[in-house]
Amino acid sequence: MSTSDPFLVVDDLTVKFPTEEGQITAVSGLSYSVARGQTLGIVGESGSGKSVSSLAVLGLHDPKRSQITGSIKIGDQEIVGASESTMRALRGNKVSMIFQDALAALHPFYKVGGQLAEAYRAHHHSASKRDARRKAIEMLDRVGIPQPDKRVDDYPHQFSGGMRQRAMIAMGLINDPSLLIADEPTTALDVTVQAQILDLLQDLQAEFDSAVIIITHDLGVIAEMADEVLVMYAGRAVEHGTTKQLLTHPEMPYTWGLLSSVPDVTADTDARLIPIPGNPPSLVNPPSGCAFHPRCTHRDKVPGDLCRTEMPALLPATIGQGHLKRCHLADPVAIYQQEVLPEIAPELVEEN
């Protein structure tokens, strides 16, 4: 884990929403921290709580329609329970977010440059419109948009998907935030543009020394970007460690399932992907015990029916300092190496 002081500290965060079907616990007991210059990847299937937890960091949940407990500290400032005026001062300034759908996030009736300039003037009240426009052009240039002095007057629909994503990154970074949250920043982009966007984020992070949270379901993005990885399932953290720990010695069967679902371009072209059986659980009526047990093919290796009756705690893993896992399996390393790895990466078994 990072030795520098964390800029963001999330401690025992729980987010609940009342619905007609009953109360949904979208995030439960989540804790993590991120330091400046560090990248945390949050990974999991849709509905695992990735985006909900990050929206809580920005104070974007309606307090009348949600119940948030625990602690979120940005710097030394507590966010849970903070006033809207406090959050407006932080949002877009100390902490910014790149949303998944840039076309939906950018207003279709206003020019891209005008929206960037507005984001700048919201936190630089003494800046003139001319200064703000100059800053918008500078940021469009820094994220690699050609002819920024001309494209600044274009509307979002006149930008390609990759250029809109770059414009969103420019908006997120226009006030030099200390924390940047990127929610599926490469979704719906072709592979070449995805690589360009990831390279851009890494370059800008190095320049601004920002803490970065990247939310994704793509473990390829995680391998490229993240220093640490937080795996979420059914609103809880189920594994947390360095990227190397998670990719080489995963100890939670759900993480194994995510790894086995990813195509390997270096593998045999006839190799089959191994999907995780079943579907994510209902958050209104979650299963008893470990939330993953209905889909876990290894649950019968645990004596006493613990997987079905008792929620495992998030405890230190077998290998690696700071590596945590939520699982009842007594020896997950042996199971992974002897049963899982031969199926998903036989070439690694042969090398060893």
C-alpha positions, 0 to 999 in steps of 0.5 A: 500500500502507499506509504504517503498520506492518503488524500481520500479516506473512505471508512465503513461507508454504507449507502441505502436507497428506499424503493417500492420493493424495499430498502436497497443496500447498494454499498455496505461497510466499504473502506479504502484510501487513495494518496496523491499520485496513486491510482486505485482501480475499482472493479466488479459487475454492474450493480456491484456498487462501484459508481454508487460509492464514488458518487457518494464521494462527490456528494451527488446522492439526494439526501432525501432519497438516500441514507449514507453512513460512515465517513468520507474524508477529502484531505481533512474535510468530512464529506458525509453530512456536509452542506451543499455549499461545501460540496459545491466548493469541493466538486470540480475543484479539489475532486472531479469526475469523468462520467461514463457517457460523455455525450450525456454529461456534456450539455447538447445546447452549449458549446464545448468551450463554453462549458469548460469556461463555466467550470473554470469560472465556478471556482475562479470568480475573478477570472474574466470570460476571456481568461476562461476561454483562454484556459478552455483552449489550453486544456483542449490542447493539453488533452490532444484535441487538434485545432483547439482554438477552433474546436472550442466553439463546436457543440458536443455532437460535432466531436467524435466519441474519443474527442468528447471523452477528451473534452470531459477529461479537460473539464475534469482537470481544468481546476487542477483537482487533487482527486480525479474519479474516472467512471468507465472512461473507455466504454464504447470507444474502439481499442485504439482510442481506449489506449490513447485515453488511458495514456492521456490519463496517466500522463496528466496524472503524472503532471498534476500529481492527482489521486485517481480512482478508475471504475471499470469492469475491464481488468485489462484497464486495471492492469494498465492503470492501477497501483491497487485494485478493489474488487466489489460484489453486491455492495461489498469489498471482496478483495483488495490489494496491489495490482500484482497481487490481484493478478498473480495471486487472487484469493477470492473465487469472484476475482477468479471468475473475473479473470477467467472471463477476460479474453487473452490475445496471446492465448490459443484462438480456440480457447474458450472464455469461462463465464461466471455462472448465474447472475448478480444477486438482488440487493433487496433480498440478498442471499444469506451468508456470502453473497457470492455463494449461489454462483461459487463453484468452490462453496462445497470445499468449505466445511459446515455450510459456512458459505451459505450461513455466515458472511466472511470477514474481509481478512488478510490474504495468504500471500502479500502484505496488505492483501485482503480477501472475503472468503471462507476457503482455507487454502485459496492459493492451492485451489487457484494454482491447482484447479483454476489457473490450469483452466484460464492460463495453462501456459503459465502452469507449463512455465512453472 
